[in-house]
Amino acid sequence: MEITRKAYGKINLALEIHERRPDGYHDLSTVMQSVGLYDLVTVSNECEKGIHITCDLPYIPLDERNIVWKAAVLFYEKLGKADYGVKIDLKKRIPVGGGMAGGSTNCASVLMSLNEIEGNPFSKDELYKIGAALGADVPFTMMGGAAIATGIGTELVPVTPLKDCHIVLCKPKFSISTKCAFSSLDPATFTNDNRCGQMVEYLKEGNVEAVAHNLYNSFEAPIIKLKPEIQKIKHRLYECGAIGALMTGSGSTVYGIFNNCKKAEAAVACIGKCMAETYKVTPKDFTENLPKFI
């Protein structure tokens, strides 16, 4: 059996980092939104025993370093099945190391496909828990749409998705590791301002301008100190007509929200001349994917 899925990326509309917890992790609050840029993930059990990964990008690891490998191993451990063969093919479009959860959404697609191939032995809730053990963004990418996440990012509540706008994504040549992003944080940037709660209200109202004017990311200011180009990309997006712009996740992708399709297309044409990974997308809504309990 072979299954191909579109694995959609995400942006953060608001991301607040809170104080460090006793276990070393930071509590956070974030509002995430799926967007229409996706990888194609094909999973098949029609192969020899073991895990076999292929990818159209030569620098992507094809062994146990890849999160999709870890996903297959953990899935079958939970299933209690030792004798299995899995082939996974990745066709990448989501920028690698761009803060758009490309690895997490690939992982989510693998888990969902394996579950279908094996006759759906796990409920959605159970699959979410397996995904959470692999990465904080995996449960959200499995769910899709829009959600507010708390804790370390795995406690999800679906919210009204962003609508009626266009999003331009710009990924510079450099990437920012999550480790680097967290090490750059200044305790002064830790917030308890309920920016995420406010963002949820703007989404509920369908107020695109309020969403765009109140974008926030605790990582952005310290990362701009390390990589001033982030600020330059934001400035170019505003020059092209964006009504809001922000670095997503831990970086380095920067996005702009446009309320005019032609201006968004013009921004891609302009910025794309010097930045290869520039895309125009729209928000994605996956309400039908929601589990009964999150």
Secondary structure, DSSP 8 states (H G I E B T S, - for coil): -EEEEEEEEEEEEEEEEEEE-TTS-EEEEEEEEEEEEEEEEEEE--SSSEEEEEESSTTS--STTSHHHHHHHHHHHHHT--S-EEEEEEE--S-TTSSS-HHHHHHHHHHHHHHHHTT--S-HHHHHHHHHTT-TTHHHHHH-SEEEEETTTTEEEE-----S-EEEEEE-S----HHHHHHT--GGG---S-HHHHHHHHHHHT-HHHHHHT-EETTHHHHHHH-THHHHHHHHHHHTT-SEEEE-TTSS-EEEEES-HHHHHHHHHHHTTT-SEEEEE-B---GGG--S--
